């Protein structure tokens, strides 16, 4: 009976593989993806700038920094001094204030008066920023110049509840020691971002460097704006010389160029996340002929405590006997042969015939890459 079931399973696997191989013989090769220029490239130098500041969050219900955080007490003293109040370190012992680091991204072409989102993170030992308000804080760039100010109520998207009584129980959701202030940053100065150099040229930078995409982008620009407009410098850079009609109107050039269709090359890559068991495959992945056998080995240790009473003529208390049971279970898997699979869909279909879980699939893909059978880059995050 067992032999008959095994024969039936083998026949099904063979039938699936034959269908995959037959379909692979008549299926056309995967076509390159056609996308807009603005979706695969950006102008070099047009990027966000990082801002950072140091400030205080007030209004906390006893969840702020403890008195052991010296810099929080000193910051409170300095703040009160600016309001004309002279205090000592003994006067600012409070748990309703927390020292925080404030960060934000300054977008390109930002103007004075624009708003940006800011992130607030506890710097001391505060347990929660829930219900707190950030006091006016200056945000500086890498050149130590003030580009924005921030103030407002902190939204943490979670909570922390503690019971300081017997047992000291607590319930925490998400990360209450960090939060955001949507639109809480006010741009203080206009940022000037030049689009072109003095000679009327600029560079396109590919978001995903690829030689085919760079060459196709240069050809698309030359077809639309004339020969000599663009040339690929390397796999990630395309140099552009603005045509004479657009020398004084680079925005119009970028608007027209951004909507051009370009054939983007696909990179064969497999991304694995071992923490979550996530497997993502992309591009023209191929699998060389290979045989796979995969099995799981699990060891279970179970401990039970049994009460053993004392004898009938003994006044001694009963004893506890500890029993430990070790179980070893090895899952049996047969050796399966796969013919070369030319596309991603057929690779996944072939691997699914093994009936493995995502975490087992990660181990199989790593072994396939190590053996050279998986024709793709393997990235573990």
N, C-alpha and C positions, 0 to 999 in steps of 0.2 A: 504493500500500500504506500509506504513512504517512497519507494523507488518510482512508483507511478506519479506521485505528486511532484517529485523532483524533475522527472522527465517532462511533465507538463510545463513547469516553470521555465525550464531550459528552452523548450520550444517557443514559449511566449517571448523570451528575451531575444532569441534568434530572429523571430518574426519582426520584432520591433527594430532590431538593428538592420535587417534587410530592407525594411521600408525606409529607414533613415538614409541608408546608402543609396537606394534607388532614387529617392527624392533629391539627394545631394548631386547626383549625376546630371539631373535635368534642370535644377534650380539655377537662376542667373546669379552672378557674383553681386555682392552687396555694393550698392551705389553710394558714392560720397554724398554727404549731407550738404544741402544748399541753404545757406543762412545769409543774413544781412551783415554788412561790414561792421555796423555798430554793435553787433552781438558777439563778434570774435576779436575785435581790436579796439584800442583806445589811444588817444593822443598822448604821447610821452610828456610827462610833467604835469598832466592834469590829474591830480590825486588829492585825497583827503590828507589833512595834517592833524596830528595828535595834540590834544591840549590836556593839561593836568593842573590840578589845584589842590590846596589843603584848606579844610574848613571844619565847621562844627555843625552837628545836627542837634537841635534842642527839642524839648517837648516830649521826651521819652518817659514812659511810666516806670522808672526805676530799672530800665534795661540798658542804660548807658555804660560808659567806662567806669571802672572802680577807681578808688582813690590811689591805687598803686600805679595807675597810668599817669606819670608825672607830666608828660607834655600836654595832656588834656587840661589839667589844672592850670598850667602856665598859659595856655591859649585862652582859657576863660578869663584869666587875670588881664591879659593883653586886650581882650575884647572889651571888658568893663572899663579899662583905663581909657580907651578911645571914647567912651561915653562919659568920661569925667568922674569915674568912680575909682577910688583907691581901695584895693583889697589885698588880703594876704592869702597864703595857701590854705589856711584854716577856714577861710570864709567861702571857699569854692568847692567844698567837699559835697558833691552831688552826683547822683546816678542818673540824672535826667538829661545828660549831655554826652555826646560821643564824638571823638575826633574821627574824621573821614577823609579819604582821598576821593577827589572828584575828577572824572575823566570825560572827555567828549571828543568828537571828530569834527574838525573844521572843514566843511566841503569846499571844493574849488568854486571860484566865482561868488563866494559869500559876500553879502553886503551888510553894512552897518544897520542894525535893527532886526536882522533875521534871527529866527529862533532855531535851536538845535536841541536834541535830547542829550541828557547827561546821565552818567552812572555814578552812584555814590556807594562807596565800600568802607566798611569799618576798619579803622587803623589800630584800635586798641582791643580791649576785651569785652566790648559791648555784646550783649546776647541778642539784641533785636533793635532794628531801626523803625519798627512799626509805630506809626503815628507821629514821626518826627518831621521837623522842618529844617531844611538847610539854610543857614545864615549866609548872607551875601558873601560870595567867594569869587576871587579872581582866578581865571584860567589862563595859563601861560603856554606858549609854544616852546619848541626846542631852542629858540633864540632868546628865551627868557622875557619876551615881550607879552604884554597882556592883550589877548585877542577877544576875550569874552568874559562875561560875568554870569554867575548862576545863583539862583535862589528859588525856593519853593518847597512844597510838600513832597516827601519821599514816598513812593509806592514800591512796596517790597514783593507783592504777589504771593505772600505766604504769611505764616504766623508762628509764634513760639509762646507756649503757655507752660508755666512752671508752678508746681505746688511745693512751697518751701516747708511744708509741715512734715509729718512722719513719712518717710519713704522718699521724699524729694522727687516725686514723679514729674515728668515733663513730656510735652507733645510738641513736635516741631515739623512744620511743612515747608518745603523748598528751602531757600537760604535767606533767613530774615536779617542777616548782618550785611546784606547788600541790596540795593534797590535802584530805581530809576526815577527821574523827573522828566516826564515828556514835555518837550518844549521849554525846559527850565533854564537853558543857556541862551543868553542874549549876546549876539555878535557886537563887539565894540568897535571894530574897524573893518573897512572894506578890504578884501583880499584881491590883489591883482594877479591874474594868471595869464601870462603871454601864451598865445597859441602857436606862433611862428617865430623863427629866429630872424636875425637881421637880414639874411639873404633870401627870405621868403620860403624857407623850407621848414619841415617838421617831420617827426617820425611817428608812424603807427606802431604800437606795441601789441603783439598778439596776447590774448588772455591765456591761451594754451599753445605754446610754441610748437610749430610743426612746419617742416620745409615745404610740404605741398601747399598748405594753407597760405604761407608767406608768398610763394610764387603765384598762386592763383589770385591773391589780393592785388599784387602788383600788376598782373595782366588785366584784371577787371578795371583798375584805375586808368591804365593806359588806353584801354578801349573806349572808356567814357570821356576822358579829358585830353586824349592825345598822347602820342609816343613820347617817352622821356619824362612823363609825370612822376612815375614811381619805379623803384627797383628794390628787390629784396636784398637786405644786407646780410641777414642770417636767418635762422629758423624762428626768431622771435621779433624781428625788426624789419619794417618796410619804410625806406626813406622816400619822402614825397617832396617834390618841388612844385610850389603853387604855380599854375598857369598865369600868364599876365592878366587875364580878365578878373582873376580872383585875388590878386595881390593885396588889394585893399578891402576885400570882403571874404576873409577866410571862413566866417561863419556860414555863408552860403555854400562854399565849397564842401565844408564838413557835413552840412545838411544833405546835399545831394550825394556825396560819397557814402554817407552812412546808410542810405537806403539801397545801395547796390547789392546785388546778389553775388555771393562768392562761394565757391565749392570748398568746403572745409574738410581737410583730411581727418580721418578717424584714427585714434591711437588705441591699439589693442592693450587694454589694461584691466586687471582684476584687483579690486579693492576689498580687503578683508578687515572686519572689525571683530576681533576675538572677544571683546568684552560683551558685545551684544549679540554675537552670532550672525552679523549681517554680512552678506556677500553681494557685491555689485560688480557686474561685468559690462564692459563697453567696448565698442570698436569691432574690427574684423578679427575676432579671436579664432584660432585654429587649434585643433587637437590632433597630434600625431598618433598613429596606431599604437595602442598600449593595452596592457592587461592589468586589471585592478582587482585587488582583494582587500576588503576592509572589515575589521571586526572590533568590537568593544570589549574591554576587560573591566569588570566592576568588582570591587571588594567591599562587602558590607560587614561591619562589626556591630553586633547587638549585645548590649549589656543589660541584664535583669538582676534585680536584688530580691532575694527570697528570705523571708523571716523564718528562722529555725528556733522553735521553742526549746527551753531547757528541759531536763529530765523531770519525771514526776516527783522525785525525792530531792530536788535541788531548788534552792532559793535564788540561784543566780539568774540575772535577766537573760532574755533570749538573744540570740546572735543573728546577724545578717550575713547571708551567704551571697556572694557575687558570682554570677554565671555569665561567661562571655562566649558568644557564638560568632564564628567567622565563616562567612559564605563567599565563595569565589564563583563568579558566573562569567563565562566567556561566550560572547555571541558569535555564532558560527556564520561565516559568510563565504560564499563560493567565489572562485576566480572567474571574472567576467572579462571578455576581450572586446575592445572597441576599435572599430576601423577609424581611419582618419576622418574627422568631421570638419567641414570647411567654414561653417558660420557659427555665430553665437547661439542661435536658437537650437541648432542641432546638437551643439555641445551640451547645453542644458538638458535637452531631451535625453541624450545618451546617459548623462550622469544621473538623471532622475530614475532610470531603470534600476539603479542600485538601491533605491528606496532609502537613502540616507537622510539624516537630519541636517539642518544648516551648519551646526558645529562640526559634524562629521565631514560635511562637504568642504569646510575650511581646511581640515587636515588632508583631505584627498587632493585639493588644489595645490597646497604647499608641496606635497609629494610629487605631483605631476610637474610642477615648475622645477623642482630640484632634479627630476629625471630628464628634463628637456622636452617632455611631451606636450606641455602647455606653451603654445607660441604666443606669449603675452607678457607684459610687465606685471609683476606682483607687488602690490603695495599694501602694507599692514599698518592700520591706523589705530 
